[in-house]
């Protein structure tokens, strides 16, 4: 009798009917966006670039760009053309994310060597990583290495030499 009860329980408990759960269609995914594609430098700005927008770009950017026609280099040159450039870059040195502080270092290299030394000394001790992009490649590196890069390659001079080209590229003759 126990065998019959067990057999009956297994037949009643198990249904031969299988429920098929439909398989969802595969997701269509493209390649991942490039690093920092949502950076402020990729937003649209009026032409000519307003001083306030240039300041905002350098305060908020998350990428230190060099070796290309970058919006950050455009903003750098717009601010450097202002009569109060030193004061504007001092604010950026104090309040900006690390990439903006690196642009302030570049500005001071050109217009205030004493401030450049002080900022380079401070940033040279920073071990945090910053995203450095050169033309078509980029990587995170310690801020201290970026300071060395700026000075060794004389990026401040290079950015200033790009002034006319970035102004043309971003829609302002100059």
Secondary structure as GFF3:
##gff-version 3
##sequence-region A 1 174
A	DSSP	alpha_helix	2	13	.	.	.	ID=ss1
A	DSSP	three_ten_helix	40	42	.	.	.	ID=ss2
A	DSSP	alpha_helix	51	60	.	.	.	ID=ss3
A	DSSP	beta_strand	63	66	.	.	.	ID=ss4
A	DSSP	alpha_helix	71	80	.	.	.	ID=ss5
A	DSSP	alpha_helix	85	95	.	.	.	ID=ss6
A	DSSP	alpha_helix	98	111	.	.	.	ID=ss7
A	DSSP	alpha_helix	113	123	.	.	.	ID=ss8
A	DSSP	beta_strand	129	134	.	.	.	ID=ss9
A	DSSP	beta_strand	137	142	.	.	.	ID=ss10
A	DSSP	alpha_helix	143	152	.	.	.	ID=ss11
A	DSSP	alpha_helix	155	161	.	.	.	ID=ss12
A	DSSP	alpha_helix	163	169	.	.	.	ID=ss13
###
